Amino acid sequence: MLATPGNQPLYRQIAADLWNRIRTGTLRAGEQMPNETALSEEFSVNRLTVRQAVAELQRVGAVEIRRGIGTFVTEPPDLIEVVSMLPVRAQQSDSTHDALSARGPSAVSGEPLRSVIEQVESFGLASGVDAAVAARHLDSGPADIYRLDTTMIRDGRPWILNSYWLPSDFAAAAEHLPQYGLVVHALKLGLGFDLHYRWRAFSASAADFDEAARLKVAAGSPLLVRDGVTAVADGRAAFFVRRRMRGDTAKFVLRYAE
């Protein structure tokens, strides 16, 4: 049975089903995909529909087509780390969100800023590979971590997708989010925590099918990704976050003091 609603084109339903197998590890990186004939029989469609589905997977960077050989699940990219050490005292408030939530000029461009809120998409105990990765970043057991997914709305339009992994001591931020509008505000103003960065990492990816639907962009559209851990004054990790921003609406600026 296909994993997505039937109101989408059939080839996209097939692509989403195969993407889910890749994402969950049923189809592993480096593994050859079933050929067109096998997929046609499995989904009871013609080979052209299968070819369209595979093209969708290629568009989001999930597979690689090797002419004359077959289609393979792509290996994760080998990312190069560019490390810059900053003193804690040089940090300002967490991310651009505090600035964006206030109406006033940007410290970088001087242009007026727009109102931003976060909309809860899902909340509950974390599970799977992502929970294990988050547990390592948070110095916590995976059974003690909650996941909060939000969409950041800027002037009524979806802008950034956020996934937070929070130890149980900080999970109450989800309850305060409707009142304070942003997760960092819920932690700071609602729960009284003083937040500071541990680290931030920047990368790029292509929007998968769920991300594309939520951001209202085409599958495979470029996303800027920012991962990081934020801690509180006593050193405990408050959350690990992954933000995916539309590549056409954001830029990162590093300003160096003289």
Secondary structure, 3 states (H helix, E strand, C coil): CCCCCCCCCHHHHHHHHHHHHHHCCCCCCCCECCCHHHHHHHHCCCHHHHHHHHHHHHHCCCEEEECCCEEEECCCCCCCCCCCCCCHHHCCCCCCHHHHCCCCECCCCCCECCCEEEEEEEEEECCHHHHHHHHHHHCCCHHHEEEEEEEEEECCEEEEEEEEEEEHHHCCHHHHHHHHCCHHHHHHHHCCCCEEEEEEEEEEEECCHHHHHHHCCCCCCEEEEEEEEEEECCCCEEEEEEEEEECCCCCCCCCCCC
